[in-house]
Amino acid sequence: MIVDNRVRDALDLHGLKLPAHPTVVNIEAEDYTNWSGDDALRVNVTLAGDTDEEKILGEEVIALKSAIQDSLRSHGITVFPYIFLRKAGPSEVESDED
């Protein structure tokens, strides 16, 4: 599957119903092939650089991933999304401010 406009629209931060915490600053997707050779998506979620990982609740991660999965399905994307979370590094925080 080629990451297309449907995927980009589904992952647009303005349209997603994300939980208030943790703060998501960016979501990107790329084509991915899982271990069994099936097409999938790799969804990279960037959290705000000041996020304290120790204070993120499991329920918040579940809500975040569910919002992404629900949006993809509502846009007709049926491949499995492998969702990865990471914090923004200093260079990413600076580029967001520009």
Stockholm file with secondary structure:
# STOCKHOLM 1.0

chainA/1-98         MIVDNRVRDALDLHGLKLPAHPTVVNIEAEDYTNWSGDDALRVNVTLAGDTDEEKILGEEVIALKSAIQDSLRSHGITVFPYIFLRKAGPSEVESDED
#=GR chainA/1-98 SS CCCCHHHHHHTCTTTCCCCSSSCEEEEEEEEEECTTSCEEEEEEEEECTTCCGGGCCHHHHHHHHHHHHHHHHHTTCCSEEEEEEEECCHHHHHHHHC
#=GC SS_cons        CCCCHHHHHHTCTTTCCCCSSSCEEEEEEEEEECTTSCEEEEEEEEECTTCCGGGCCHHHHHHHHHHHHHHHHHTTCCSEEEEEEEECCHHHHHHHHC
//
